[in-house]
């Protein structure tokens, strides 16, 4: 019988500190004045003018504390479930790749979106990678999570943001960011699979 990973309380006991440190760092950024947020958020004209740091920092600030708590809560739950699947450095690289996928996707394919903030797009990629790790070793829970998460994003692209989500975060939900984050996570795991296959052949 296949074990259900999240029912093993010792799986991630040594793997969570990076997620708590990231959540703490995001809280520090949230405390910065609004003028600093304006310099950090993804903003299409500013990126086009050469302010490339916004492709990373735009994921690190939030509309408000409700938005922050929603995203960091999802981050910590995801880390509790999946952090033990790979070393912290690999997770941080994966999150960076997902974040770049979000903002580059918005920049290249969604010119109508002027600005965007928040970690939710990155989280969609993060949770896909974690579910993929479970599915790759044959855990049916992983496959179920993959279908559930992909189905959520497909529903959002056709029907808009999930009910009540805009009221909770205090602003518009950019569902395109969720799509690009999910695709960034997919690109990451497919790239990993290609790399492993190439290493076996050399």
N, C-alpha and C positions, 0 to 999 in steps of 0.2 A: 504494500500500500504506500502511496506517495505521501511523504510528510508535508504538512502545510507550513511553509517557512515562518510566517509571522507568529506561529504558536510556540516557537522555540525562543524563550526570553534571553538566552545567552548569545544568540547569533550576532547581535549588533552592539553588545555592551562595550566593546573597545573601538567601535567604528563611528560613533556619533559625534565626538567633539568637534569635528570640522563643521558640521551642520549648525551646532550651537554657536560656534565662533562666527560663521557667516551671518546667522540671524542677528547676533550682537552687532556686527559691523553694519548691517543694514539699518539697525536701530539708530546707531550713531549718525549715519547719513541722513536719516529721517529727521534728526534734531537740527540739521543745518537750516539756515534761513532760506526763505523762498527764492531769494536771488541766486543762491548756490544751486538750488534745484533746477533753476532755469539754465544754468551752465552745464548741468549733468544730464538732463533728459534727452532722449532721442528727439531730434528736431530736424526735419528733412532739409530745409534750406541751410541750416548750420552745417550739417554733414556735407552737403554739396559744396559748401565754402571751405571745406578742409578740416572741420572740427571732428576728426575721426574718433576721438575718445568717447563721443556720445554713443557710438555703436556698442560700447561695453557698459558705460555708466548709466545709460538709459534704463537698463534692467534693474538697477540697484536702488532706485528711489521710487516712492509710491505717492499716490494721490493724497493719502492721509493715513492715520493710524489704523483705521479699520481695514484698509487695503493692505497695509503692512502685515497686520495680524493674520489676515486670511492667507496671504502668500507664505509667510514664515511658518504658519501652522501646517500648511501642506508640505512645505520643505521638510519640517521635522518628522512628520508622519512618514513621508517617503523615505527619509534617511533611516528611520527606525526599521522600516520594512526591507530596504535594499542596500544599505551602506556596506554590509559585510560582503557583498558580491565582488567588490574590487577595492583596491587601496584608495585612500583619500585623495592622493594626487591625481589618480585617474578620474575620480569623480569631479574634481575641480576643473580638469581639462575638458571633460564632457560638458560641464555646465557652461564653460566659456564658449565652446563650440556651438552649443544650443543658443546662447545669447547672441552670438554673431549671426547665426542663422535667422533669428527673429528680426534683428534690425536691418540686416542686409536684404532680407526678403521684403520687409516693408519699403526699404529705399528703392529697390529695383522694380518691384511688382505692384506696390500700392502707393502711387504718387498722391492719391487723394488724402492720405493720412499725414497730417502736418506734424504731429508730435505724439509721443507715446511714452509711458513709464510703467514700471512694474516687472515683477519676476514671473508672472503667470505663464508667459510664453515659454520661458526657460524651463519651468516646472513641467510643462507638457512633454518636453523632450526628456527631462530627467526621469519622469515616471514611465515613459515608454522604454527607456534604456533598462530600468530596473525590472520591469515586467518581461522584457526580452531576455534578460539574464536568467530569470526563472524558467521561461519557456524553452530556452536553449538547452537546459539540462533536463527537459522532459516534464516539468511541473505543470499540471493542467491549470492551476490557479494563474500562472503566468500568462497562458494563452487566453484565459477568460479576461484578465485585466487588459491585455492588448486589444481585444475586440471591444471591450467596454470603452477604453480610452479613445480609440480611433473612431468609434461610433459617436462619442460625444463631440469630437471635433467636426465630423461630417455633419452632424445635426446642426451645430453652430453655423457652419458655412451656408446652410440652406435656410435656417430659421432664425438666426440671430443669437444673441447672448442667452445664456440659461436664465430662467425666470428668477427674479429678485436679485440677480448678481449685480446689476448696476446700482440698485438701491443700497446694497451692502458696501460696495467699494466707493460709492460717492461720486460716480462719474461714468462715462461711456466705457464699455468693455470692448477692446479691440480684438475681435475674434480672429482676425487675420494673424495677429501675433501668436495665437495658440496654434494655428495651422503651421506657421513657419518654425515654431519651436518643436512641434511634433516631427516635422520633416527633418529638422536638424538632428534630433535624436535618432531618427531612422538612418540618416546618412552616416552618423557616427558609428552605429552598430554594424552597418553594412561595410563601412570602411575597415572596422576592426576585423570582421570576418574575412575580407579580402586580404588583409595583412597577415592573418594567421595562416591562410591557405598558401600565400606566397612564401612565408617562412618555412612551412613544411616541405616546400618543393626545392628550396635552395640548400 
